[in-house]
Amino acid sequence: MPASAQHRAHFDFDIRFGNGGALSGTGFRLDLPSADVSEKEIARLLIQHLGLALVSDVELRGLRIVEEPHRGSRGVDIGSDAAATGAGRIVDLSHPIRAGLVTYPGLPAPTITPHLTREDSRSRYAPGTEFAMDVITMIGNTGTYLDSPFHRYAEGSDLAGLDLSSLVGLRAEVFHLADSWDAESRGIRPEMLADRDVRGAAVLLHTGWDRWFGRPEYGSGASFLTGEGAQWLIDAGAVLVGIDSLNIDDTESGGERPAHSLLLGAGVHVVEHLTNLGELPPRGARFTAAPPAVEGFGTFPVRAFGEIAG
């Protein structure tokens, strides 16, 4: 088994409490520190993950240990996650920008034209010295980009007014949600986020929708953050929310944008169209997404990346 493999346990369970009562579950999945763990250790991890007390007995049924990426179960050592994912790495979380790229259906694609070609520059510089200077014309909502409060509110901070401390080296809480719902329930609700401490963190929502980026399928059926989920993150103290989907909001429900309105109104930055979030551990990484300091501008591409410490 390769050193980078991660494992989870699949099982049904019955838990009985010393002071009366019981709890049962079916089709449960739990992160494991390694594949070589006993059933007793898995039972202990289950109790830790659920935050239970006064447990008298745990019975696991149909236990299987499978190689599968971690999803952030409590009780599993963070260091094990980082080591398994590849410690000491930089993970690029941005889509490359190129001429003709369609990021969001209906918005213009960037164009790139030469201002000074290498050939023309030769007459301006010493022999053997040449340069290329190009002009890119694009909407701010291109590639992987950050929304500042000014994007939604005229009185909000523009890109030049953002505090770098809220954009660089943030503790990342990554929610791996790609297998957490079906096509009929696309919204990310508070219940899916409530098992983490996100105060001061960048909350990164891994939906897996980036697999369609640049293709027609990307424009419909995408996962999004509900208004209730956005308010929960605000109340819990998140400083940035990122998603690897078409939009932080549901673009198929009319013109309302509750997640944008709530998050940007509270000064919480939004990063959309991330990619490669599956390469980050649920906890333990650092996230950076800093745009240029453009005055009077609300949205601009970023080179977003995650740092996994050694």
C-alpha positions in Angstrom: 0.0 0.0 0.0 1.5 3.4 -0.9 2.5 5.7 1.9 0.1 8.4 0.8 -3.0 6.1 1.1 -5.8 7.2 3.5 -8.3 4.8 4.9 -11.9 4.9 6.3 -14.0 2.4 8.1 -17.5 1.6 6.8 -20.0 0.0 9.2 -23.3 -0.1 11.0 -23.3 0.4 14.8 -25.2 0.1 18.0 -24.2 2.1 21.1 -25.6 1.7 24.5 -25.2 4.1 27.4 -24.5 3.4 31.0 -27.3 5.7 32.2 -29.9 4.3 29.8 -30.7 4.7 26.2 -29.1 3.6 22.9 -28.0 5.0 19.6 -27.8 3.1 16.2 -26.5 4.0 12.8 -26.3 2.5 9.4 -23.9 3.0 6.5 -21.5 5.1 8.7 -18.1 6.1 7.5 -15.2 7.1 9.7 -11.6 8.3 9.0 -8.8 6.1 10.3 -5.2 7.0 11.1 -4.1 3.9 9.2 -5.4 0.6 7.8 -3.9 -1.3 10.7 -6.4 -0.5 13.5 -8.5 -2.9 15.6 -12.2 -2.9 16.0 -11.9 -1.7 19.5 -9.8 1.3 18.3 -12.5 2.1 15.7 -15.2 2.0 18.4 -13.2 4.5 20.4 -12.7 6.8 17.4 -16.5 6.6 16.8 -17.2 7.7 20.3 -14.7 10.6 20.0 -16.1 11.7 16.6 -19.7 11.7 17.9 -18.7 13.5 21.2 -20.5 10.9 23.4 -20.2 10.3 27.1 -21.2 7.5 29.5 -21.0 4.9 26.7 -21.2 1.3 28.1 -20.9 -0.8 25.0 -20.3 -0.4 21.2 -21.1 -3.0 18.6 -19.9 -2.6 15.1 -21.6 -4.6 12.3 -20.4 -5.2 8.7 -17.1 -3.5 9.3 -15.0 -2.9 6.3 -11.7 -0.9 6.0 -11.3 0.7 2.6 -8.7 3.0 1.0 -10.5 6.3 0.7 -9.7 10.0 1.2 -10.4 11.4 4.7 -13.4 13.6 5.2 -12.5 15.2 8.6 -13.6 12.9 11.3 -12.9 14.1 14.8 -10.4 12.0 16.9 -8.1 11.3 14.0 -4.6 12.9 14.4 -4.1 15.9 12.1 -0.5 15.0 11.7 -1.5 11.7 10.2 -3.7 13.5 7.7 -0.9 15.8 6.6 1.6 13.1 6.3 -0.7 10.8 4.3 -1.6 13.6 1.9 2.0 14.6 1.4 3.7 16.8 4.0 5.6 19.9 3.0 3.7 20.5 -0.2 2.2 23.5 -2.0 -1.1 22.6 -3.7 -2.2 24.9 -6.5 -6.0 25.6 -6.1 -6.4 27.9 -9.1 -7.6 27.3 -12.7 -5.2 28.7 -15.3 -6.4 31.7 -17.3 -6.1 31.6 -21.1 -7.6 33.5 -24.0 -11.1 32.4 -24.7 -11.6 30.8 -21.3 -15.3 30.6 -20.3 -15.5 30.8 -16.5 -19.1 31.6 -16.0 -21.7 31.1 -18.8 -22.8 34.5 -20.2 -19.7 36.4 -19.1 -17.0 37.5 -21.6 -13.9 35.4 -22.1 -10.5 37.0 -21.7 -8.6 38.2 -24.8 -4.8 38.5 -24.9 -3.1 40.7 -27.5 0.5 41.9 -27.9 1.4 45.4 -27.0 5.1 44.9 -27.9 6.2 41.7 -29.7 9.7 40.3 -29.2 10.5 41.0 -32.9 9.5 44.7 -32.5 11.4 45.0 -29.2 14.7 44.2 -30.8 15.0 47.7 -32.4 14.5 49.3 -29.0 17.1 47.4 -26.9 20.7 46.3 -27.2 21.6 43.4 -29.5 20.5 40.1 -28.0 17.9 41.8 -25.7 14.2 41.4 -26.3 11.0 41.5 -24.4 7.3 40.7 -24.9 4.5 42.9 -23.4 0.9 41.8 -23.7 -2.5 43.2 -22.9 -5.2 41.1 -21.3 -8.8 42.2 -21.4 -11.0 40.4 -19.0 -13.9 40.7 -16.5 -12.9 40.4 -12.9 -14.9 37.2 -12.6 -12.4 35.1 -14.5 -10.8 31.9 -13.5 -10.4 31.4 -9.7 -11.3 34.8 -8.2 -12.0 36.6 -4.9 -15.1 38.7 -4.2 -14.5 41.6 -1.8 -17.4 43.4 0.0 -17.4 46.1 -2.8 -18.6 43.5 -5.2 -21.9 43.4 -3.5 -22.0 46.7 -1.5 -21.0 50.2 -2.8 -19.8 51.1 0.7 -17.8 47.9 1.2 -14.1 47.5 1.0 -12.6 47.2 -2.5 -9.7 45.1 -3.4 -7.2 47.7 -2.3 -8.8 48.0 1.1 -8.5 44.4 2.1 -6.4 43.4 5.0 -3.7 41.0 3.9 -3.9 39.1 7.2 -7.4 38.0 6.1 -6.0 36.6 2.9 -2.6 35.0 3.5 -1.7 31.9 5.5 -5.2 31.3 6.9 -5.9 28.1 8.8 -7.9 26.0 6.4 -10.9 23.9 7.3 -11.7 21.8 4.3 -15.1 20.1 4.1 -14.9 17.2 1.7 -18.5 17.0 0.6 -18.3 15.5 -2.9 -20.2 12.4 -1.8 -22.5 14.0 0.8 -25.7 14.6 -1.3 -27.5 13.8 -4.5 -28.4 16.0 -7.4 -31.8 16.8 -5.8 -30.3 18.4 -2.7 -27.4 20.6 -3.8 -27.3 23.0 -1.0 -24.7 23.0 1.8 -26.5 23.4 5.1 -25.3 24.2 8.6 -25.7 20.6 9.7 -22.9 19.6 7.2 -20.5 22.1 8.8 -21.3 22.1 12.5 -18.7 19.6 13.7 -15.7 22.0 13.2 -14.3 25.1 14.9 -14.0 27.5 12.0 -13.2 30.7 14.0 -10.5 32.7 12.1 -10.3 30.1 9.4 -10.7 29.8 5.6 -13.6 27.4 5.1 -13.1 25.5 1.8 -16.0 23.6 0.4 -14.9 20.7 -1.7 -17.9 19.6 -3.8 -16.0 18.1 -6.7 -17.9 20.3 -9.3 -14.5 21.6 -10.6 -14.3 18.4 -12.7 -16.7 20.2 -15.2 -14.8 23.5 -15.3 -14.6 24.9 -18.8 -17.3 22.5 -20.1 -21.1 23.1 -20.7 -21.9 20.8 -17.7 -20.3 23.3 -15.3 -23.1 25.8 -15.8 -26.0 23.9 -14.3 -26.7 21.6 -11.4 -23.8 22.9 -9.3 -23.6 22.7 -5.5 -23.8 25.9 -3.4 -23.9 27.3 0.1 -27.4 27.9 1.5 -28.2 31.2 3.2 -28.5 29.4 6.5 -25.1 27.8 5.9 -23.6 31.2 5.2 -25.1 32.7 8.4 -23.8 29.8 10.4 -20.3 30.4 9.1 -20.5 34.1 9.9 -21.7 33.4 13.5 -19.0 30.7 13.9 -16.3 33.3 13.0 -15.0 32.2 9.5 -13.0 34.9 7.7 -13.1 33.5 4.2 -15.3 30.9 2.4 -14.2 29.2 -0.8 -15.9 26.8 -3.1 -14.9 24.7 -6.2 -18.3 25.3 -7.8 -20.0 27.6 -10.3 -21.1 30.0 -7.6 -21.3 30.3 -3.8 -25.1 30.8 -4.4 -27.7 28.8 -6.2 -27.9 30.5 -9.6 -30.9 28.5 -10.6 -33.3 29.9 -8.0 -33.8 33.4 -9.4 -31.9 36.6 -8.7 -31.5 36.3 -5.0 -28.0 35.8 -3.7 -28.2 35.1 0.1 -24.8 33.7 0.6 -23.0 36.6 -1.2 -25.2 39.1 0.6 -24.7 37.7 4.0 -21.0 36.8 3.7 -19.8 40.0 2.0 -22.1 42.1 4.2 -20.2 40.6 7.3 -16.8 41.2 5.7 -16.2 37.5 4.9 -14.3 37.1 1.6 -15.6 34.7 -1.0 -13.4 32.7 -3.4 -15.1 30.9 -6.3 -14.0 28.4 -8.9 -11.4 26.7 -6.8 -9.9 23.4 -7.9 -7.8 20.5 -6.4 -9.4 20.8 -3.0 -9.4 17.1 -2.8 -5.6 17.3 -2.4 -5.9 19.1 0.9 -6.4 17.4 4.3 -9.6 18.3 6.2 -7.5 20.1 8.8 -3.9 21.3 9.1 -3.2 23.2 5.9 -2.8 26.9 5.3 -4.7 28.8 2.6 -3.7 31.9 0.6 -5.7 33.8 -2.0 -4.5 37.4 -2.4 -5.7 39.6 -5.4 -3.9 42.8 -6.6 -4.8 46.0 -4.7 -7.0 47.6 -7.3 -9.0 50.6 -6.2 -12.6 50.8 -7.0 -12.8 47.1 -8.0 -14.6 44.3 -6.2 -13.6 41.1 -7.9 -10.3 39.8 -9.4 -8.5 36.5 -10.1 -6.2 35.1 -7.5 -3.5 32.5 -7.4 -5.0 30.5 -4.6 -2.9 27.8 -3.0 -2.8 25.6 0.1 0.3 24.9 2.1 0.7 21.5 3.9 3.3 21.9 6.6 6.2 19.4 7.0 
